[in-house]
């Protein structure tokens, strides 16, 4: 047997073993390749190295600057009529307000916390004087002062029973041209049969939260969506399932219509039957709606926006800007960039690079993960990056395409050990550690982190040196809002604090 055949046989054997393990453990026993290389789910997300704006490349005639940095877990964006830019930070439970650049230096002139104490806020939109914020289990709204951008009164939840947690816990809210509120809810798992029909779906409501209807289904995780100005059609990104190899299935752009079924979990891509759930579903698969555009597998398209401003060059007017968050379970990383989608006269969609450089020449060289894109009142494109904690601005000023930097994206610092951490002289409370051990045993944590508890073919990532990256408080906060695809387990605050104490005591 030649060496090439032996290598291929080993790869096939490992692939089958990992796939079998996944089928048995839907909560996930993964071989993870995330920013910085293979990792456990408990790795704190930080940039791999300080990233300067000259690392990022944009098309000719554009200029990229760092509008704001030092933002923890910067996710979705929304502009206010005042020109202020809102940034959701789910892990902090806050909505941050960035001031416009009034002094012309390319950076926001300041920031403040607009809303706090929220449950993993993510998507935001404005409608009839209200600011709407999608939390993991609810949609709330609060009145805005149109002159100052300040909130008036307190937030009220108009939708309170969205299915929370699971592998996909982010929620996105947008108002359509019909004046109705659209909310996307991702699946609870990689691939499974959902008990709640509102999972892997897009929902629609009136602005007061009444009149709920399931607008479309079979959308595994449609984080970003927008209406195309030319025809008013609704388009949404969608993340394809994992653990079917490096190059399948594609991630998707779907044209979403009322009553449409988009395939998940029984089909992937262009009506390809799913190996786990597609058998016997031939009729449903044939009736499903295929994507109008396929992104490369595991690129994880998230936020998107159609460009509407008259300040945009003609070749970009009407194009969609899409943030590709990047792969976590490919043998070589892919994605980690921002692309533009252009509709040709024959209806074909052409994908072009818009911002690249987040991913370097090696898998460990990742300096950013784009999340959302929005269009500013100045016609520029604003992009969020939850790894570097930054918001970038791409302007159409005719500048050279050579990389230029108005600021620096610094790597996030690991939290210093607190007086209660294992690195200090103060021991963790024994009672909390004991309670935390029980929480650990009651959930499938060990299946990802303990070799003796994992299934055949699973590559386990041990928990080590946690106190170098976490305090008890920061680890408990992370467990409340973990990086997908780690599930957000339905734990109480006391349970999360106890679990954090146990993990730090056991794996300092």
N, C-alpha and C positions, 0 to 999 in steps of 0.2 A: 504494500500500500504506500503510495507516495505521501510525502509530508503534507502537500496541499489537501489531499483527500482526508488524511487523518485530522487536520485542523478543521475542515468542513464538518466532519463527523462529530467532533467535540462541540462545535458551535450549535449544530442541530440538536444534539442531546441536551445541552444546557437550555436552549430555547424551549424545547418541549417541556423540560422539567419546570422552568419558570412559569410557563403558561399553565401547567397543571396546578402548580401551587397557587397561582392567582385564582383559578376557578374555585379552589377550596376555600380561599380566604379573601372574600370580597372586600374586606376592610383594608386589605393591601399589605402584602409582603413584597416590597419592591427592591429592585436593584436601581438605585437612584443616581443619576448623573445631573447634578444641579450646579449652579454657579460655584466655582472653586473646586470642582471634581466630585467624586463619589462622596455621599454624605448621609447622615441620619436625618430623620425629619426634624430633630431638635436642634439643628444647626441654626444659629441666629443669622438672618439675612443681612450681610454687609457686602459692600463692594470688595472685590478681590484685591484692589490696589487703588490708590488715588487716581482718579480719571480726569484728565484735562480735556477741555472742549476741542483742542486740536486733534484729539483721537477720533472725533466723529466727523463724517463726511456727508455733505449734502449736494444736491444737484447744482449745476452751473447757474449763476444768477441769484443764488440764495446765500444767506448768512445765518449761521447758528451761534447763539449766545446762551449763556446760562442765566435764565430769568430769576431763579431762586434755587437755593440749595439748603442743606441742613434740615430737610423735611423728613420725618420718620414715616416710612411706608406710604409715600405719596401715590395715590391711586387715581380716582376719577376727578375730572375738571369741569367747571361750569363758570362762565362769565356772568357777572351781574350787569345791569344797565349802567351802573356807575363806572364800569371799566375795571372793577375789582375782580380778581380771579379766585374762585373757591377751589380748594383741594381737599378731598376726603382722605382721612388717615384712619383706616379701620382699627389698626392695632392700638392707637391712642384714643379711639372713641370720639374723635373730634372732626370738625370741619374748619379748616384754616382759611383765612381771608388774606390774599396777597394784594397789596396796593399797586396801582399802575406805575409804570416808569415815567414819572413826570419830569425828572431831571435829565433824561436822555442818555443815561449811562448804560442802558441795556438791561438793567436789573430792576426788580420790584423795589419800590421805595420803603417797604415795611410790611409787617404781617401782624395778625392778631387771631385769636381763637374766636370764631363766630358762634359755634355750637360745641358743647362738650357733654360728656356723660352718655353718649349714644352707644347703641349695641352694634358695633362693627359697621359704621356708616360707609356706604360705597357710592352708588349712583345718586345724582342730583339733577333737578330740573326746576324751571320757573314756569308758573302758570297763574295768570290772573292775580298777580300781587302776592302769591305764595311761593316760598321756597320749599320744594319737596325733597326729602332725603330718604333713600332706601336703606333700611337696616336689615340685618340678616333674617329677622322674623316679622318685620313690620315696614310700613311706609308712613312717615310722619310729615307734617307740614307746619310752617311757621310764617307769619306775616313779615314782610320786608318793607322798610322805609325806602322808597325809590330814590330819594335824594341822597341818603347817606350809606345805604347798604347795610344798615343795622337791623337786627331782628326786633320785632314788636310783639311783646307777649311771650308765651311759652309754646313749645312744640306740642302739637296734638297728633296722635296716631290715628290715621283714617283707615288703615288696613293693619290688623293686629295679629293675623293668624297665618302668615306665610310659613311654609314648612322650613324650620331652621336647621342649621348645622349640616353635617355630612361632608363629603369631599369638596363640594362646591357650595360655599356658604355666602358668596357675594351676591348682591341683588342690584339690578340696574333699573332705574325708572326714567321714562321719557314721555312727554306729551306729544301726540301725533297731530297731523293737520286736521283731524276730526275733533280735536279738543278733548280726546279721551286719554287716559293714563295707561301706559303700557309698562308692565313689570316682567322682567325675565327671572326665572328661577332654575338654577342648574340641577343636575342629577345629584343624588346622594352618594354615588358610587362611580367606579370606572364603567362597569357594565352590569346591569341587573334589571329585574322587573320591579318597578316602583310600586309601593303600596298607595302612595298619594298621587293622584292624577295631575296635580299641579306641579310636580317635579318634572324637570327636563321639558319645560313648557314656557310659553309666553302668555301672560294673563293680561286682561284689560278691564278697566274700571272707569267710573265717572270720577271727577276730581275730588268728590267727597268720600271716595272709597266704596261707594255703593255699586250695585250692578255688576258684580264680578262675573267674568266669563273666561273660559279657557280659549284663547285666541288661536294658538297653534301648538302642536306637540311634536315629540321626537327630536327636540333640540337639546342635545346633551348638556351644553354649557354655553349659551349665547350671551356673552358678557356685554358686547357692544352692539348697538343698532342705531340706524338713522334712516330718514326718508330722502330718497333721491329727488333733488329739485326738479329735474326734467320731467318726471312722470309721476311723482308722488308715491312711488312704490317703496315699501319697507324692506330694507336689507339688514341682515344680522350676521355677525361672525358666529362661528361655532367650533368648539374644540373637539376633534375626533378622539376616539377611545385610545387607551394605551395597551401595551404589551402584545401587539401583533407585529412586531418587527420595526426596524428603523424607518421604512419607507411606506408603511400603510397603517391606518387609513389616512387620507389627506384631511387636514383641517378644512373648514368650509366657509364660504360666503353663501348665504341662502336668501332668496327673495321670499319673504314670509307673507303668506296670504291667510285670510281667515279660514279656519278649519283645516289648514294644511298639516300633513304628517310628514316629518322629515327623516324618518328611518330609525333613529336610535330607540331601543337597543338591538333591533333585529337586522339592521342593515347599516353598512358604512360606505361612505363615498357615493359613487353612482350606482346605488341599489345592489351592492355586493352583500350577499347574506353574511350575517355575523356568525362566526364559528360556534359561539356559545348559545345564541338565542334565535338564530335564523332558520333553523330546521322546521319545516312544516308551516312556514309563514310566507310562502311564495306569493300568495294573492296580495297580502298586505305590503310586501316589499315592492311588488309591481306597481301598486297604487301610490307608493311613497313619492315624495318630490325630491329629485336630486339637487345637489348644489349648483349654483350658476357659475361658481369659480372654486377651484381647489387650491388651497395653500399647501406648501410642503408639509409632510407628515410631522406632527408634534411641534409645529411652529407656534402654537397657542395664540391665535389672533384674539385680541381683547377689544379695546376701545376703537371706535371708528367715527369719522365725521365726513360728510360731504362738504366740499368747499363751495361757498355761495357768494363770497364777497366780490365786488367789481374790482377790487384792488389786486386780485389774484391774476397772474398771467393767463392768457387765453388757453394755453395748453394744459393748465391745471384746473380751470374753472369747471366745476361739476365733477371733478375726480373725487374719489374717496381716499382719505388717509387712514391707514390701519396700523395699529401697534402690534407687533409680533413679540410676545413676551419671551419666547424661547423654550426649547425642549428641556425635559428633565429625564427622559428615559430612552434616549438614543445612545448608541455606542459612540457617536461623535455628535457634539452639540450642533444645533441648527436653529435658525430664526434669529432672535436677539437683534431686531432691526425694525425700522418703520418703512412701510411701502406705500405707494400710491397706486390706485386702481383706476384705469381709464377705459371708458366704454367706447368701443369702436362703432362705426356706422352700421356694421352688420350684427351688432349686439354682442360681439366677443369682448371679453374683459382682459385687458393687458395689465400685467403687474410689473411695476418698476421699483427699484430701490429709491428710497427717499432720504433716510438717515441710516448710515451704517457705521461700524466701528465699535459697537458695544461688545462684539465677540472678536477676539484676536486670533492669532494663528494657531494657538493651542487651546485645548478644552478648558484649561484652568485660567485662561486669560479672558475673564468676563468682567466688564466694568459697569454694566447697566442692563436693566430689563424694562423696556418700554411698556407702558400700561394703557394710557389713554391719549387721545388727540382731540383738540378742539380748535376752533377758529376764533381769533380775537377780533375786537372791533377795529383794530388797525389792519386787518387782513392777514396778519401773520398766523402761523400754525404754532400752537403751544402743545408740548408733549410732556407727560409725566413719566418718571422713572422710579420704581419703588425699591430698587436695589441701591442706587446712588443717593436716593432721597432728594431728587432734583426735579425742576421744571425747566425745560428748554424752550427757546423761542427761535423759530425759523422764519426769517423775514425775506420778502421779495424785493430787495433793494438793488439788484443788479451787481451785487458784490461778487468777487471772484469765488469760484468753487473751492479754492484752496482752503484747508482747514483754518479757522480763525477762532480765537478764544477771547471772550470778554470776562470770563470768570473761571473758577476752578470747582470741580465736583470732588469734594474730599470724601475719602472712605469713612463710613460710619464707624465710630469707636465702640468697642465692646464695653458694656457697662462695668464700672469698677465694682469690686467685691464690697458688699455692705457689711455692717457689723454683724449681721445675722448669717452671713454666708460661711461655707466650710473653710474659706481661706482666712477667716478671722479667728480670733480667740474665743468668740462667743459660739457655743454649740447650738445646733438647731434643736428645737424642742422635741424631746423624745416622743411625746404623745402625737405630735403632728407627723413625725416620721413614720410612726406605727400606722396611723390612719392612712397616710399616703401609700404605704405598701399594700394595703388592702385595695385601694383604688387602682393601683397598678395591676394587681392580680385579677380584678374584676373586669378589666378591659384587655383587648388583644395587643397591649404594648409589647409584651415579650416576643410576639411572633415577628416583630421587626428588629429586635435588638438583642435577643438571646439565642445563641446557636442551638442549644438543646431544646428550645421551644419552637423553632422554625421548621417549616416543611422541607421536603426534599427539593434540592435545586435552588433554594433561596439564599442569596448572599446577604448576610446579616451585617448591619453596621452597629458596632458596640457603642454604648454611651460612655464617653471618657471626657475628662477635663471640663465638666460642665461649669464649674465655678469660675473658670477663666472667662466665660462668656456671659454668665448670668448671675444675678442676685436672686433670692427667693421671689422677690416681687416681680422682676422682669421675666423670670421663667413662668410664673403663674399667669402673667399677662400674655406670654406667647402661647401657652396652652389654651387660652381662651380664643385666640385668633391665630391658629397655626397656618403654616404655608401649605396650600393645597399641593398634592392630593391627600395630605394627612387629614383624617376626619376631625371635625370640631366636635369632640365628644360632649354630650349634654351633662356637664359637671356643674356643681354649685361652686361658688367662690371659695367656700371652705375646702371642698374637695380638690380644687385646683391648687390652692395654697399648700394643702397637705401633700399632694403628689409632687409639687415642686420641692418641698422639704425632703421628701424621700429620695428623689432623684439626685439632689445635691449631696445628700448624706451618703448615698450608695455609690455615686459616680463623681466624686469631687474632682 
